[in-house]
Amino acid sequence: LGAGSRSPDRPLGVEAQAVVALCRERPRPVVEIAGIVRQSVLVTKIVISDLLDSGALVIALSADIEPNHPNVLEAVLVGLRNRFGDAKSA
């Protein structure tokens, strides 16, 4: 995860501020963020989800990942299905 370019629409809580500050330094995995802010991975994922929705965070791909690689596309598809499971398939 990396810091986004947009400011959040509302003031951030302490945990959210810490997450954004960490991601400004460099992209970080969720488990590392959870460990540093001393929250469970579940709580951290909820905070991150809100920050992603607001544009304060973005998903950063590492330089060695090919965006069109089938494994990456499959991971994106799984993530979309998990998040929007009620959406109809085309």
PDB file as gemmi writes it, atoms N, CA and C in Angstrom:
CRYST1    1.000    1.000    1.000  90.00  90.00  90.00 P 1                      
ATOM      1  N   LEU A   1       0.842  -1.184   0.000  1.00  0.00           N  
ATOM      2  CA  LEU A   1       0.000   0.000   0.000  1.00  0.00           C  
ATOM      3  C   LEU A   1       0.881   1.239   0.000  1.00  0.00           C  
ATOM      4  N   GLY A   2       0.436   2.248  -0.681  1.00  0.00           N  
ATOM      5  CA  GLY A   2       1.152   3.506  -0.720  1.00  0.00           C  
ATOM      6  C   GLY A   2       0.200   4.654  -0.444  1.00  0.00           C  
ATOM      7  N   ALA A   3       0.761   5.810  -0.117  1.00  0.00           N  
ATOM      8  CA  ALA A   3      -0.061   6.986   0.155  1.00  0.00           C  
ATOM      9  C   ALA A   3      -0.676   7.488  -1.140  1.00  0.00           C  
ATOM     10  N   GLY A   4      -1.946   7.848  -1.078  1.00  0.00           N  
ATOM     11  CA  GLY A   4      -2.647   8.378  -2.243  1.00  0.00           C  
ATOM     12  C   GLY A   4      -2.425   9.869  -2.378  1.00  0.00           C  
ATOM     13  N   SER A   5      -2.968  10.431  -3.433  1.00  0.00           N  
ATOM     14  CA  SER A   5      -2.781  11.856  -3.690  1.00  0.00           C  
ATOM     15  C   SER A   5      -3.922  12.710  -3.144  1.00  0.00           C  
ATOM     16  N   ARG A   6      -5.030  12.069  -2.763  1.00  0.00           N  
ATOM     17  CA  ARG A   6      -6.180  12.832  -2.273  1.00  0.00           C  
ATOM     18  C   ARG A   6      -6.170  12.914  -0.754  1.00  0.00           C  
ATOM     19  N   SER A   7      -6.687  14.019  -0.252  1.00  0.00           N  
ATOM     20  CA  SER A   7      -6.888  14.156   1.187  1.00  0.00           C  
ATOM     21  C   SER A   7      -8.232  13.542   1.536  1.00  0.00           C  
ATOM     22  N   PRO A   8      -8.333  12.902   2.700  1.00  0.00           N  
ATOM     23  CA  PRO A   8      -9.615  12.318   3.094  1.00  0.00           C  
ATOM     24  C   PRO A   8     -10.689  13.383   3.265  1.00  0.00           C  
ATOM     25  N   ASP A   9     -11.950  12.956   3.108  1.00  0.00           N  
ATOM     26  CA  ASP A   9     -13.086  13.873   3.212  1.00  0.00           C  
ATOM     27  C   ASP A   9     -13.350  14.321   4.647  1.00  0.00           C  
ATOM     28  N   ARG A  10     -12.920  13.524   5.600  1.00  0.00           N  
ATOM     29  CA  ARG A  10     -13.173  13.842   7.009  1.00  0.00           C  
ATOM     30  C   ARG A  10     -11.878  13.652   7.804  1.00  0.00           C  
ATOM     31  N   PRO A  11     -11.825  14.211   9.018  1.00  0.00           N  
ATOM     32  CA  PRO A  11     -10.618  14.044   9.833  1.00  0.00           C  
ATOM     33  C   PRO A  11     -10.332  12.564  10.101  1.00  0.00           C  
ATOM     34  N   LEU A  12      -9.059  12.217  10.121  1.00  0.00           N  
ATOM     35  CA  LEU A  12      -8.655  10.832  10.350  1.00  0.00           C  
ATOM     36  C   LEU A  12      -8.447  10.559  11.830  1.00  0.00           C  
ATOM     37  N   GLY A  13      -8.761   9.330  12.228  1.00  0.00           N  
ATOM     38  CA  GLY A  13      -8.473   8.888  13.582  1.00  0.00           C  
ATOM     39  C   GLY A  13      -6.982   8.637  13.749  1.00  0.00           C  
ATOM     40  N   VAL A  14      -6.582   8.343  14.958  1.00  0.00           N  
ATOM     41  CA  VAL A  14      -5.169   8.132  15.274  1.00  0.00           C  
ATOM     42  C   VAL A  14      -4.589   6.983  14.455  1.00  0.00           C  
ATOM     43  N   GLU A  15      -5.309   5.848  14.385  1.00  0.00           N  
ATOM     44  CA  GLU A  15      -4.805   4.694  13.636  1.00  0.00           C  
ATOM     45  C   GLU A  15      -4.676   5.022  12.155  1.00  0.00           C  
ATOM     46  N   ALA A  16      -5.680   5.685  11.601  1.00  0.00           N  
ATOM     47  CA  ALA A  16      -5.657   6.027  10.178  1.00  0.00           C  
ATOM     48  C   ALA A  16      -4.511   6.987   9.861  1.00  0.00           C  
ATOM     49  N   GLN A  17      -4.272   7.955  10.735  1.00  0.00           N  
ATOM     50  CA  GLN A  17      -3.153   8.881  10.539  1.00  0.00           C  
ATOM     51  C   GLN A  17      -1.832   8.126  10.533  1.00  0.00           C  
ATOM     52  N   ALA A  18      -1.698   7.167  11.444  1.00  0.00           N  
ATOM     53  CA  ALA A  18      -0.465   6.377  11.518  1.00  0.00           C  
ATOM     54  C   ALA A  18      -0.267   5.549  10.253  1.00  0.00           C  
ATOM     55  N   VAL A  19      -1.339   4.955   9.749  1.00  0.00           N  
ATOM     56  CA  VAL A  19      -1.254   4.136   8.534  1.00  0.00           C  
ATOM     57  C   VAL A  19      -0.822   4.995   7.347  1.00  0.00           C  
ATOM     58  N   VAL A  20      -1.428   6.150   7.174  1.00  0.00           N  
ATOM     59  CA  VAL A  20      -1.066   7.033   6.059  1.00  0.00           C  
ATOM     60  C   VAL A  20       0.388   7.477   6.190  1.00  0.00           C  
ATOM     61  N   ALA A  21       0.812   7.832   7.394  1.00  0.00           N  
ATOM     62  CA  ALA A  21       2.203   8.258   7.601  1.00  0.00           C  
ATOM     63  C   ALA A  21       3.178   7.139   7.240  1.00  0.00           C  
ATOM     64  N   LEU A  22       2.865   5.914   7.633  1.00  0.00           N  
ATOM     65  CA  LEU A  22       3.734   4.778   7.301  1.00  0.00           C  
ATOM     66  C   LEU A  22       3.822   4.572   5.797  1.00  0.00           C  
ATOM     67  N   CYS A  23       2.705   4.701   5.115  1.00  0.00           N  
ATOM     68  CA  CYS A  23       2.672   4.455   3.668  1.00  0.00           C  
ATOM     69  C   CYS A  23       3.275   5.602   2.871  1.00  0.00           C  
ATOM     70  N   ARG A  24       3.434   6.772   3.494  1.00  0.00           N  
ATOM     71  CA  ARG A  24       4.137   7.872   2.822  1.00  0.00           C  
ATOM     72  C   ARG A  24       5.633   7.578   2.747  1.00  0.00           C  
ATOM     73  N   GLU A  25       6.145   6.855   3.754  1.00  0.00           N  
ATOM     74  CA  GLU A  25       7.575   6.530   3.782  1.00  0.00           C  
ATOM     75  C   GLU A  25       7.942   5.603   2.635  1.00  0.00           C  
ATOM     76  N   ARG A  26       7.130   4.556   2.446  1.00  0.00           N  
ATOM     77  CA  ARG A  26       7.346   3.569   1.384  1.00  0.00           C  
ATOM     78  C   ARG A  26       6.137   2.649   1.354  1.00  0.00           C  
ATOM     79  N   PRO A  27       5.903   1.972   0.239  1.00  0.00           N  
ATOM     80  CA  PRO A  27       4.800   0.998   0.210  1.00  0.00           C  
ATOM     81  C   PRO A  27       5.031  -0.104   1.245  1.00  0.00           C  
ATOM     82  N   ARG A  28       3.966  -0.546   1.889  1.00  0.00           N  
ATOM     83  CA  ARG A  28       4.075  -1.558   2.946  1.00  0.00           C  
ATOM     84  C   ARG A  28       2.956  -2.583   2.823  1.00  0.00           C  
ATOM     85  N   PRO A  29       3.238  -3.825   3.225  1.00  0.00           N  
ATOM     86  CA  PRO A  29       2.179  -4.845   3.271  1.00  0.00           C  
ATOM     87  C   PRO A  29       1.284  -4.643   4.496  1.00  0.00           C  
ATOM     88  N   VAL A  30       0.086  -5.158   4.418  1.00  0.00           N  
ATOM     89  CA  VAL A  30      -0.899  -4.998   5.493  1.00  0.00           C  
ATOM     90  C   VAL A  30      -0.373  -5.540   6.822  1.00  0.00           C  
ATOM     91  N   VAL A  31       0.245  -6.710   6.806  1.00  0.00           N  
ATOM     92  CA  VAL A  31       0.700  -7.302   8.072  1.00  0.00           C  
ATOM     93  C   VAL A  31       1.778  -6.456   8.734  1.00  0.00           C  
ATOM     94  N   GLU A  32       2.626  -5.818   7.954  1.00  0.00           N  
ATOM     95  CA  GLU A  32       3.645  -4.942   8.534  1.00  0.00           C  
ATOM     96  C   GLU A  32       2.991  -3.728   9.179  1.00  0.00           C  
ATOM     97  N   ILE A  33       2.015  -3.147   8.491  1.00  0.00           N  
ATOM     98  CA  ILE A  33       1.299  -1.992   9.041  1.00  0.00           C  
ATOM     99  C   ILE A  33       0.617  -2.378  10.348  1.00  0.00           C  
ATOM    100  N   ALA A  34      -0.049  -3.530  10.359  1.00  0.00           N  
ATOM    101  CA  ALA A  34      -0.748  -3.991  11.568  1.00  0.00           C  
ATOM    102  C   ALA A  34       0.220  -4.132  12.736  1.00  0.00           C  
ATOM    103  N   GLY A  35       1.389  -4.688  12.469  1.00  0.00           N  
ATOM    104  CA  GLY A  35       2.376  -4.863  13.533  1.00  0.00           C  
ATOM    105  C   GLY A  35       2.878  -3.544  14.082  1.00  0.00           C  
ATOM    106  N   ILE A  36       3.123  -2.594  13.206  1.00  0.00           N  
ATOM    107  CA  ILE A  36       3.658  -1.306  13.643  1.00  0.00           C  
ATOM    108  C   ILE A  36       2.621  -0.511  14.429  1.00  0.00           C  
ATOM    109  N   VAL A  37       1.367  -0.512  13.978  1.00  0.00           N  
ATOM    110  CA  VAL A  37       0.335   0.260  14.683  1.00  0.00           C  
ATOM    111  C   VAL A  37      -0.283  -0.517  15.844  1.00  0.00           C  
ATOM    112  N   ARG A  38       0.186  -1.759  16.026  1.00  0.00           N  
ATOM    113  CA  ARG A  38      -0.255  -2.606  17.142  1.00  0.00           C  
ATOM    114  C   ARG A  38      -1.764  -2.828  17.157  1.00  0.00           C  
ATOM    115  N   GLN A  39      -2.278  -3.178  15.974  1.00  0.00           N  
ATOM    116  CA  GLN A  39      -3.688  -3.538  15.832  1.00  0.00           C  
ATOM    117  C   GLN A  39      -3.753  -4.906  15.172  1.00  0.00           C  
ATOM    118  N   SER A  40      -4.885  -5.566  15.311  1.00  0.00           N  
ATOM    119  CA  SER A  40      -5.054  -6.843  14.625  1.00  0.00           C  
ATOM    120  C   SER A  40      -5.093  -6.593  13.115  1.00  0.00           C  
ATOM    121  N   VAL A  41      -4.805  -7.635  12.351  1.00  0.00           N  
ATOM    122  CA  VAL A  41      -4.865  -7.511  10.898  1.00  0.00           C  
ATOM    123  C   VAL A  41      -6.282  -7.144  10.466  1.00  0.00           C  
ATOM    124  N   LEU A  42      -7.291  -7.711  11.120  1.00  0.00           N  
ATOM    125  CA  LEU A  42      -8.680  -7.411  10.766  1.00  0.00           C  
ATOM    126  C   LEU A  42      -8.994  -5.925  10.950  1.00  0.00           C  
ATOM    127  N   VAL A  43      -8.645  -5.373  12.095  1.00  0.00           N  
ATOM    128  CA  VAL A  43      -8.891  -3.947  12.355  1.00  0.00           C  
ATOM    129  C   VAL A  43      -8.110  -3.094  11.359  1.00  0.00           C  
ATOM    130  N   THR A  44      -6.870  -3.478  11.102  1.00  0.00           N  
ATOM    131  CA  THR A  44      -6.036  -2.734  10.161  1.00  0.00           C  
ATOM    132  C   THR A  44      -6.634  -2.763   8.762  1.00  0.00           C  
ATOM    133  N   LYS A  45      -7.171  -3.911   8.350  1.00  0.00           N  
ATOM    134  CA  LYS A  45      -7.783  -4.010   7.021  1.00  0.00           C  
ATOM    135  C   LYS A  45      -9.016  -3.113   6.909  1.00  0.00           C  
ATOM    136  N   ILE A  46      -9.767  -2.977   7.984  1.00  0.00           N  
ATOM    137  CA  ILE A  46     -10.940  -2.090   7.977  1.00  0.00           C  
ATOM    138  C   ILE A  46     -10.498  -0.635   7.829  1.00  0.00           C  
ATOM    139  N   VAL A  47      -9.478  -0.246   8.588  1.00  0.00           N  
ATOM    140  CA  VAL A  47      -8.948   1.121   8.485  1.00  0.00           C  
ATOM    141  C   VAL A  47      -8.429   1.371   7.072  1.00  0.00           C  
ATOM    142  N   ILE A  48      -7.679   0.405   6.535  1.00  0.00           N  
ATOM    143  CA  ILE A  48      -7.116   0.534   5.193  1.00  0.00           C  
ATOM    144  C   ILE A  48      -8.225   0.623   4.145  1.00  0.00           C  
ATOM    145  N   SER A  49      -9.268  -0.166   4.298  1.00  0.00           N  
ATOM    146  CA  SER A  49     -10.386  -0.133   3.351  1.00  0.00           C  
ATOM    147  C   SER A  49     -11.004   1.258   3.288  1.00  0.00           C  
ATOM    148  N   ASP A  50     -11.215   1.864   4.452  1.00  0.00           N  
ATOM    149  CA  ASP A  50     -11.761   3.226   4.492  1.00  0.00           C  
ATOM    150  C   ASP A  50     -10.807   4.218   3.819  1.00  0.00           C  
ATOM    151  N   LEU A  51      -9.508   4.044   4.054  1.00  0.00           N  
ATOM    152  CA  LEU A  51      -8.521   4.945   3.458  1.00  0.00           C  
ATOM    153  C   LEU A  51      -8.423   4.756   1.943  1.00  0.00           C  
ATOM    154  N   LEU A  52      -8.564   3.525   1.482  1.00  0.00           N  
ATOM    155  CA  LEU A  52      -8.581   3.267   0.036  1.00  0.00           C  
ATOM    156  C   LEU A  52      -9.803   3.921  -0.604  1.00  0.00           C  
ATOM    157  N   ASP A  53     -10.959   3.778   0.046  1.00  0.00           N  
ATOM    158  CA  ASP A  53     -12.194   4.377  -0.475  1.00  0.00           C  
ATOM    159  C   ASP A  53     -12.091   5.897  -0.569  1.00  0.00           C  
ATOM    160  N   SER A  54     -11.387   6.506   0.382  1.00  0.00           N  
ATOM    161  CA  SER A  54     -11.268   7.964   0.398  1.00  0.00           C  
ATOM    162  C   SER A  54     -10.176   8.475  -0.538  1.00  0.00           C  
ATOM    163  N   GLY A  55      -9.319   7.580  -1.027  1.00  0.00           N  
ATOM    164  CA  GLY A  55      -8.212   7.996  -1.889  1.00  0.00           C  
ATOM    165  C   GLY A  55      -6.959   8.371  -1.132  1.00  0.00           C  
ATOM    166  N   ALA A  56      -6.991   8.265   0.204  1.00  0.00           N  
ATOM    167  CA  ALA A  56      -5.813   8.589   1.005  1.00  0.00           C  
ATOM    168  C   ALA A  56      -4.722   7.535   0.850  1.00  0.00           C  
ATOM    169  N   LEU A  57      -5.108   6.302   0.483  1.00  0.00           N  
ATOM    170  CA  LEU A  57      -4.161   5.225   0.192  1.00  0.00           C  
ATOM    171  C   LEU A  57      -4.459   4.659  -1.185  1.00  0.00           C  
ATOM    172  N   VAL A  58      -3.432   4.106  -1.802  1.00  0.00           N  
ATOM    173  CA  VAL A  58      -3.583   3.408  -3.078  1.00  0.00           C  
ATOM    174  C   VAL A  58      -2.850   2.078  -2.986  1.00  0.00           C  
ATOM    175  N   ILE A  59      -3.245   1.147  -3.828  1.00  0.00           N  
ATOM    176  CA  ILE A  59      -2.551  -0.131  -3.886  1.00  0.00           C  
ATOM    177  C   ILE A  59      -1.360   0.044  -4.807  1.00  0.00           C  
ATOM    178  N   ALA A  60      -0.175  -0.219  -4.282  1.00  0.00           N  
ATOM    179  CA  ALA A  60       1.060  -0.039  -5.046  1.00  0.00           C  
ATOM    180  C   ALA A  60       1.615  -1.395  -5.456  1.00  0.00           C  
ATOM    181  N   LEU A  61       1.806  -1.577  -6.756  1.00  0.00           N  
ATOM    182  CA  LEU A  61       2.431  -2.803  -7.249  1.00  0.00           C  
ATOM    183  C   LEU A  61       3.941  -2.638  -7.192  1.00  0.00           C  
ATOM    184  N   SER A  62       4.643  -3.701  -6.823  1.00  0.00           N  
ATOM    185  CA  SER A  62       6.097  -3.624  -6.821  1.00  0.00           C  
ATOM    186  C   SER A  62       6.598  -3.604  -8.263  1.00  0.00           C  
ATOM    187  N   ALA A  63       7.805  -3.117  -8.459  1.00  0.00           N  
ATOM    188  CA  ALA A  63       8.356  -2.933  -9.801  1.00  0.00           C  
ATOM    189  C   ALA A  63       8.522  -4.240 -10.558  1.00  0.00           C  
ATOM    190  N   ASP A  64       8.668  -5.353  -9.855  1.00  0.00           N  
ATOM    191  CA  ASP A  64       8.914  -6.623 -10.534  1.00  0.00           C  
ATOM    192  C   ASP A  64       7.632  -7.381 -10.896  1.00  0.00           C  
ATOM    193  N   ILE A  65       6.479  -6.802 -10.629  1.00  0.00           N  
ATOM    194  CA  ILE A  65       5.207  -7.456 -10.958  1.00  0.00           C  
ATOM    195  C   ILE A  65       4.725  -6.971 -12.323  1.00  0.00           C  
ATOM    196  N   GLU A  66       4.377  -7.908 -13.176  1.00  0.00           N  
ATOM    197  CA  GLU A  66       3.808  -7.574 -14.481  1.00  0.00           C  
ATOM    198  C   GLU A  66       2.293  -7.429 -14.307  1.00  0.00           C  
ATOM    199  N   PRO A  67       1.736  -6.236 -14.538  1.00  0.00           N  
ATOM    200  CA  PRO A  67       0.306  -6.017 -14.280  1.00  0.00           C  
ATOM    201  C   PRO A  67      -0.625  -6.928 -15.072  1.00  0.00           C  
ATOM    202  N   ASN A  68      -0.197  -7.410 -16.230  1.00  0.00           N  
ATOM    203  CA  ASN A  68      -1.059  -8.258 -17.050  1.00  0.00           C  
ATOM    204  C   ASN A  68      -0.771  -9.747 -16.885  1.00  0.00           C  
ATOM    205  N   HIS A  69       0.060 -10.094 -15.918  1.00  0.00           N  
ATOM    206  CA  HIS A  69       0.364 -11.510 -15.672  1.00  0.00           C  
ATOM    207  C   HIS A  69      -0.910 -12.200 -15.173  1.00  0.00           C  
ATOM    208  N   PRO A  70      -1.183 -13.416 -15.650  1.00  0.00           N  
ATOM    209  CA  PRO A  70      -2.411 -14.119 -15.240  1.00  0.00           C  
ATOM    210  C   PRO A  70      -2.582 -14.245 -13.726  1.00  0.00           C  
ATOM    211  N   ASN A  71      -1.502 -14.438 -12.986  1.00  0.00           N  
ATOM    212  CA  ASN A  71      -1.617 -14.552 -11.526  1.00  0.00           C  
ATOM    213  C   ASN A  71      -2.071 -13.236 -10.894  1.00  0.00           C  
ATOM    214  N   VAL A  72      -1.572 -12.126 -11.412  1.00  0.00           N  
ATOM    215  CA  VAL A  72      -1.980 -10.816 -10.895  1.00  0.00           C  
ATOM    216  C   VAL A  72      -3.448 -10.566 -11.230  1.00  0.00           C  
ATOM    217  N   LEU A  73      -3.831 -10.864 -12.463  1.00  0.00           N  
ATOM    218  CA  LEU A  73      -5.225 -10.666 -12.866  1.00  0.00           C  
ATOM    219  C   LEU A  73      -6.170 -11.548 -12.059  1.00  0.00           C  
ATOM    220  N   GLU A  74      -5.749 -12.773 -11.780  1.00  0.00           N  
ATOM    221  CA  GLU A  74      -6.568 -13.676 -10.959  1.00  0.00           C  
ATOM    222  C   GLU A  74      -6.715 -13.126  -9.541  1.00  0.00           C  
ATOM    223  N   ALA A  75      -5.620 -12.593  -8.977  1.00  0.00           N  
ATOM    224  CA  ALA A  75      -5.680 -12.015  -7.631  1.00  0.00           C  
ATOM    225  C   ALA A  75      -6.617 -10.811  -7.594  1.00  0.00           C  
ATOM    226  N   VAL A  76      -6.586  -9.997  -8.632  1.00  0.00           N  
ATOM    227  CA  VAL A  76      -7.495  -8.847  -8.711  1.00  0.00           C  
ATOM    228  C   VAL A  76      -8.938  -9.324  -8.791  1.00  0.00           C  
ATOM    229  N   LEU A  77      -9.182 -10.329  -9.613  1.00  0.00           N  
ATOM    230  CA  LEU A  77     -10.531 -10.879  -9.756  1.00  0.00           C  
ATOM    231  C   LEU A  77     -11.049 -11.432  -8.430  1.00  0.00           C  
ATOM    232  N   VAL A  78     -10.204 -12.163  -7.718  1.00  0.00           N  
ATOM    233  CA  VAL A  78     -10.592 -12.705  -6.410  1.00  0.00           C  
ATOM    234  C   VAL A  78     -10.909 -11.561  -5.447  1.00  0.00           C  
ATOM    235  N   GLY A  79     -10.067 -10.530  -5.444  1.00  0.00           N  
ATOM    236  CA  GLY A  79     -10.313  -9.382  -4.575  1.00  0.00           C  
ATOM    237  C   GLY A  79     -11.623  -8.684  -4.887  1.00  0.00           C  
ATOM    238  N   LEU A  80     -11.918  -8.522  -6.174  1.00  0.00           N  
ATOM    239  CA  LEU A  80     -13.185  -7.897  -6.564  1.00  0.00           C  
ATOM    240  C   LEU A  80     -14.375  -8.755  -6.169  1.00  0.00           C  
ATOM    241  N   ARG A  81     -14.242 -10.057  -6.348  1.00  0.00           N  
ATOM    242  CA  ARG A  81     -15.339 -10.949  -5.950  1.00  0.00           C  
ATOM    243  C   ARG A  81     -15.549 -10.916  -4.441  1.00  0.00           C  
ATOM    244  N   ASN A  82     -14.468 -10.849  -3.689  1.00  0.00           N  
ATOM    245  CA  ASN A  82     -14.591 -10.780  -2.230  1.00  0.00           C  
ATOM    246  C   ASN A  82     -15.253  -9.479  -1.798  1.00  0.00           C  
ATOM    247  N   ARG A  83     -14.899  -8.404  -2.461  1.00  0.00           N  
ATOM    248  CA  ARG A  83     -15.440  -7.099  -2.067  1.00  0.00           C  
ATOM    249  C   ARG A  83     -16.852  -6.872  -2.592  1.00  0.00           C  
ATOM    250  N   PHE A  84     -17.111  -7.320  -3.816  1.00  0.00           N  
ATOM    251  CA  PHE A  84     -18.401  -7.084  -4.457  1.00  0.00           C  
ATOM    252  C   PHE A  84     -19.058  -8.407  -4.823  1.00  0.00           C  
ATOM    253  N   GLY A  85     -19.118  -9.317  -3.889  1.00  0.00           N  
ATOM    254  CA  GLY A  85     -19.635 -10.655  -4.135  1.00  0.00           C  
ATOM    255  C   GLY A  85     -21.049 -10.695  -4.655  1.00  0.00           C  
ATOM    256  N   ASP A  86     -21.828  -9.664  -4.384  1.00  0.00           N  
ATOM    257  CA  ASP A  86     -23.221  -9.663  -4.818  1.00  0.00           C  
ATOM    258  C   ASP A  86     -23.392  -9.171  -6.254  1.00  0.00           C  
ATOM    259  N   ALA A  87     -22.299  -8.745  -6.908  1.00  0.00           N  
ATOM    260  CA  ALA A  87     -22.384  -8.266  -8.295  1.00  0.00           C  
ATOM    261  C   ALA A  87     -22.585  -9.445  -9.242  1.00  0.00           C  
ATOM    262  N   LYS A  88     -23.348  -9.223 -10.278  1.00  0.00           N  
ATOM    263  CA  LYS A  88     -23.631 -10.258 -11.279  1.00  0.00           C  
ATOM    264  C   LYS A  88     -22.458 -10.380 -12.246  1.00  0.00           C  
ATOM    265  N   SER A  89     -22.182 -11.610 -12.695  1.00  0.00           N  
ATOM    266  CA  SER A  89     -21.158 -11.837 -13.716  1.00  0.00           C  
ATOM    267  C   SER A  89     -21.716 -11.475 -15.081  1.00  0.00           C  
ATOM    268  N   ALA A  90     -20.827 -11.047 -15.977  1.00  0.00           N  
ATOM    269  CA  ALA A  90     -21.262 -10.677 -17.335  1.00  0.00           C  
ATOM    270  C   ALA A  90     -21.380 -11.902 -18.214  1.00  0.00           C  
TER     271      ALA A  90                                                      
END                                                                             
